[in-house]
Amino acid sequence: MNLTQHCLVRCKQRGVKETSIEIIKSLGTKVTKPGGVCEYFISRKDKQEAIEVLKKCIQSLDRLEGKAIIIDEDDNEVITTYHKIR
């Protein structure tokens, strides 16, 4: 995503990291505003939902350690899964 010079200045002034912008856009609530622009923000509900998803992701990572998959990327097809020898 391209950031305007104005945005870069405001990020610096307000202590907002560029990576935070992607998080807000991907997890936040979208509101259409006049002039064809959109506002994204993280509500309490958005935050709680993201935390629950991330907790489940962390739990999955614990279970998936040592697992592997073989993919044919040309066909976007998973061929098999297996336990990788550690």
HELIX and SHEET records of a PDB file:
HELIX    1   1 GLN A    5  ARG A   14  1                                  10    
HELIX    2   2 GLU A   18  LEU A   27  1                                  10    
HELIX    3   3 ARG A   44  LEU A   64  1                                  21    
SHEET    1   A 2 THR A  29  LYS A  33  0                                        
SHEET    2   A 2 VAL A  37  PHE A  41 -1                                        
SHEET    1   B 2 LYS A  67  ASP A  72  0                                        
SHEET    2   B 2 GLU A  77  HIS A  83 -1                                        
END                                                                             
